[in-house]
Amino acid sequence: MIKLLDVKPLKGHSLELSFSDHSQGVFDGAAYLATRQGPLLDALRDPAYFGRCFVDAGALCWPNGLELSGARLHELVNAAQVA
């Protein structure tokens, strides 16, 4: 199973991610949020709050309790690189 090892907030809603398989990529949070809704996602629409992310147990997390698995992020980053 792929785990997230490190996250570095970039400009706006972009995050540089490092994974346990030694791959790296940029997660486009703006594109992700544009197609999803929900109470936990509302806070992430503010770039300052979006940048408060951290890694916990291989997942991308925010202070409000939202988590995105490392495996799902790996899929999203790889799909964006192919497109």
Residue pairs with C-beta under 8 A, 6 or more apart in sequence:
1 58
1 70
1 71
2 19
2 20
2 21
2 70
2 71
2 74
3 19
3 20
3 57
3 58
3 59
3 70
3 71
4 17
4 18
4 19
4 20
4 55
4 58
4 59
4 60
4 70
4 73
4 74
5 18
5 19
5 20
5 55
5 58
6 17
6 18
6 55
7 15
7 16
7 17
7 18
7 53
7 54
7 55
7 60
8 15
8 16
9 15
9 16
9 50
9 51
9 53
10 16
10 26
12 29
12 30
12 47
13 28
13 29
13 30
13 33
13 44
13 47
13 50
14 26
14 27
14 28
14 29
14 30
15 26
15 27
15 29
15 53
15 60
16 24
16 25
16 26
16 27
17 24
17 25
17 26
17 27
17 60
17 73
17 77
18 24
19 25
19 70
19 73
19 74
20 58
20 70
21 74
23 74
23 77
23 78
25 74
25 77
25 78
25 80
25 81
26 77
26 80
27 60
27 73
27 76
27 77
27 80
28 80
29 44
29 50
31 80
32 76
33 41
33 44
33 45
40 62
40 64
40 65
40 66
41 66
43 49
43 62
43 64
44 50
44 62
44 66
49 62
50 62
52 62
52 63
53 60
53 61
53 62
54 60
54 61
54 62
55 61
56 67
58 69
58 70
59 67
59 68
59 69
59 70
60 67
60 68
60 69
60 70
60 73
61 67
61 68
